[in-house]
Amino acid sequence: MKPANPSLLSRISLAFGTFFSILSDGQFAARVQALRSGEQRAEPSAPAPTPKPVVVPLREAAPDGALQLLGLLQREARFIDFIQEDVAAYADADIGAAVRVVHEGCRKVLHDNFTISPIRDEAEGSRITLPVGFDAAAIRVTGNVVGQPPFHGSITHRGWRVVETRLPRLSGSHQLNIVAPAEVEL
C-alpha cells in the first residue's frame, strides 16, 4: 500500500530539517543529490575490504557563529518558533502564509549578513568538462565516477559559496546561547 503524500506543512518541516542535515552531513547530501537526479543507488551487500584510511585530525567548530545566525533567524523570521510548532493540525493555506513570513525573514538575514555567489555560472542542466586538478572541495562529482579526470557531465546544482560574512559585532556580555529571550508583557 502506497503511503499518502505528506501535507504542505509536513513538507515544509521536512525541507528545513533536510536543509540542515545536508549542511552538516556530506554523505546525506550526496544521497539527496543522487535521489534528485533519479539515480538508483544500490547499497552494497557486503563491504569490500578497504585499506585503513589516514586519520585526519578534526578541528572543533566554535558554536558562536552558528548560535549568532540562529538568533538572527529567530529575530527576523521567527524561525525557531516555526520549526518547533507542530504544524500537522493547520490547513495548508495557514502554513503557506506562515512560510511566506519565515522565507522573507530568512532571506533578509542571508542578504544582510552574507554575500553568496554560485560556484558555477552555467545553468543547471548544462554540459561541462571538469579538467584534471578541478577543485574537489567546490565540486562534488556524482553518478558513475570511473577513472580519472577530465570528467564530462551535467550540472545538477550550481553550488553556493560564501564570499563575505558580515555578522554583527557582539558585546562581551552577550549570551549567544540565548537565541530568543522570553518575553513578558506588563
JOMO-V12567 format. One record per residue. PSI is psi in whole degrees, -180 to 180 (NA if undefined). OMEGA is omega in radians with two decimals (* if undefined). BURIAL is I if it has 9 or more other ideal C-beta (glycine too) atoms within 8 Angstrom, else O. Layout:
PSI:OMEGA:BURIAL + PSI:OMEGA:BURIAL
This chain:
131:-3.11:O + 130:3.13:O + 153:3.13:O + 151:3.08:O + 141:3.14:O + 154:3.13:O + 168:3.13:O + -43:-3.13:O + -42:3.09:I + -39:3.13:I + -36:3.11:I + -46:3.10:I + -44:3.11:I + -41:-3.12:I + -45:3.14:O + -43:3.12:I + -41:3.14:O + -40:3.11:I + -50:-3.10:O + -32:3.08:O + -39:3.12:I + -40:3.13:I + -33:-3.02:O + -12:-3.05:O + 104:-3.10:O + -38:3.13:O + -40:3.10:O + -43:3.12:I + -41:3.13:I + -39:3.12:I + -39:3.10:I + -42:3.14:I + -41:3.12:I + -40:3.12:I + -43:3.14:O + -33:-3.12:O + -1:3.06:I + 10:3.13:O + 145:3.01:O + 107:-3.11:O + 110:3.10:O + 132:3.06:O + 133:-3.12:O + 141:-3.12:O + -38:3.09:O + 124:-3.11:O + 137:3.10:O + 145:3.12:O + 134:-3.12:O + 149:3.09:O + 154:3.14:O + 127:-3.14:O + 154:3.07:O + 128:-3.13:O + 116:3.11:O + 123:-3.13:O + 133:3.14:O + 140:3.06:O + 145:-3.12:O + 130:3.12:O + 131:3.08:O + 134:-3.08:O + -7:-3.01:O + -50:-3.12:O + -40:3.13:I + -42:3.13:O + -39:3.12:I + -44:3.11:I + -43:3.12:I + -41:3.08:I + -41:3.10:I + -42:3.12:I + -37:3.10:I + -47:-3.09:I + -45:-3.05:O + -27:-3.00:I + -1:-3.06:I + 40:-3.04:I + -49:-3.12:I + -42:3.11:I + -45:-3.11:I + -46:-3.09:I + -36:-3.12:O + -17:-3.13:O + 136:3.02:O + 105:-3.00:O + 3:-3.08:I + -30:-3.08:O + -11:-3.07:O + 152:3.06:I + 152:-3.14:O + -37:-3.14:I + -40:3.11:O + -41:3.14:O + -41:3.12:I + -40:3.11:I + -41:3.12:O + -40:-3.13:I + -37:3.13:I + -42:3.12:O + -45:3.13:I + -44:3.14:I + -46:-3.12:I + -43:3.13:I + -44:3.12:I + -42:3.13:I + -40:3.11:O + -44:3.13:I + -45:3.12:I + -48:-3.10:I + -37:-3.11:O + -29:-2.96:O + -9:-3.09:I + 149:2.87:I + 119:-3.07:O + 135:3.11:O + 155:3.10:O + 148:3.09:O + -42:3.10:I + 140:-3.13:I + -18:-3.11:O + 155:3.10:O + 150:3.07:O + 138:-3.07:O + -14:3.14:O + 145:3.07:O + 133:3.12:O + 166:3.04:I + 127:3.07:O + 118:-3.08:I + 169:3.01:O + 135:3.12:O + 13:3.11:O + 158:-3.09:I + 100:-3.09:O + -18:3.07:O + -29:-3.10:O + -19:-3.10:O + 120:3.08:I + 124:3.11:O + 127:-3.13:I + 174:3.12:I + -147:-3.10:O + 82:-3.09:O + 109:-3.12:O + 136:3.06:O + -159:-3.06:O + 159:3.08:O + 158:0.22:O + 144:3.09:O + 143:3.11:I + 128:-3.13:O + -172:-3.13:I + 143:3.11:O + 121:3.07:I + -22:3.04:I + 132:-3.08:O + -20:-3.12:I + 162:3.12:I + 143:3.11:O + 133:3.05:I + 120:-3.12:O + -35:-3.11:O + 141:3.08:O + 131:-3.12:O + 54:3.11:O + 144:-3.12:O + 150:3.06:O + 148:-3.08:O + 147:3.03:O + 160:-3.12:O + -23:-3.10:O + -3:-3.12:O + 130:3.13:O + 102:-3.08:O + -27:-3.11:I + -11:3.00:O + 95:-3.06:O + -18:3.07:I + 110:3.14:I + 153:3.04:O + 148:-3.13:O + 132:3.10:O + 119:3.12:O + 133:3.14:O + NA:*:O
